[in-house]
Amino acid sequence: MINGNSNGPNDLGLPNVVVALDNWYQNMTFQTVVKSILNGVLVETLTEIIFKGVMQPLSPENLKIKPQEQRFFIWQQLHCDISLNLLVDDIAQYAGNSYRVMAKYDYNKYGYYEYHLVDEGPVV
């Protein structure tokens, strides 16, 4: 049994918060957009990723530390299990909108990742 006092998958003596987060998470499906050039033409390929996470608006405290010109963007914060491994500048589609990954916080030692995403509008 893994609980907040268990080392779980890490051997660093850090608390594993996966069990607590599992009660908060929901099943989510992202489609990541991979762009490539094929015969001189830009081709976008969608790859479906199923994971557990929760997305919410970025807190006012986190917005205050963003550059002033970015504070009016529609920011979302995603906490998720480590099966979703996005990179900064990746584009993901969720619930009819496209999101660009602006920051990734690696809390893998605690069993999760946090992403800051910018809503780029509806999927066309």
Residue, then its C-alpha position, 0 to 999 in steps of 0.5 A: m500500500i502506498n500512502g503519503n508516508s510511503n516512498g513509493p516508486n522513488d527512493l529519495g524519501l519524498p512523499n508520494v502524493v499519487v494516491a491523494l491526486d487520484n481522488w482529484y483527477q479525472n480521465m482526460t484525453f488529449q490529442t497532441v499535434v505533431k508537425s512535419i514536412l512531407n514533400g515540401v508540405l506541412v503535415e499535422t498528425l494527431t496522436e491521442i493520449i489518455f491520462k488522468g489529470v485535472m485542468q483549472p484556470l491559473s491562479p491569480e498569484n501565478l498570473k502575477i509572476k507572468p510577463q505583463e504582456q502575457r497576463f491577458f492570455i487565457w491560462q490553464q493549469l494542468h496537474c496530471d499523472i506522469s503518463l502525459n509527457l509534453l514538452v514546452d511549445d507542444i500543442a494539445q487539443y482538448a474539449g474543442n480547443s487548442y492549448r500551447v504548453m508554455a511551462k512544465y514543472d517536473y514533480n515526477k519524484y512526487g508522482y505528477y507533472e504540472y503544466h501551464l497552458v495557453d488557450e489558443g482558441p477553438v480547433v479549426 
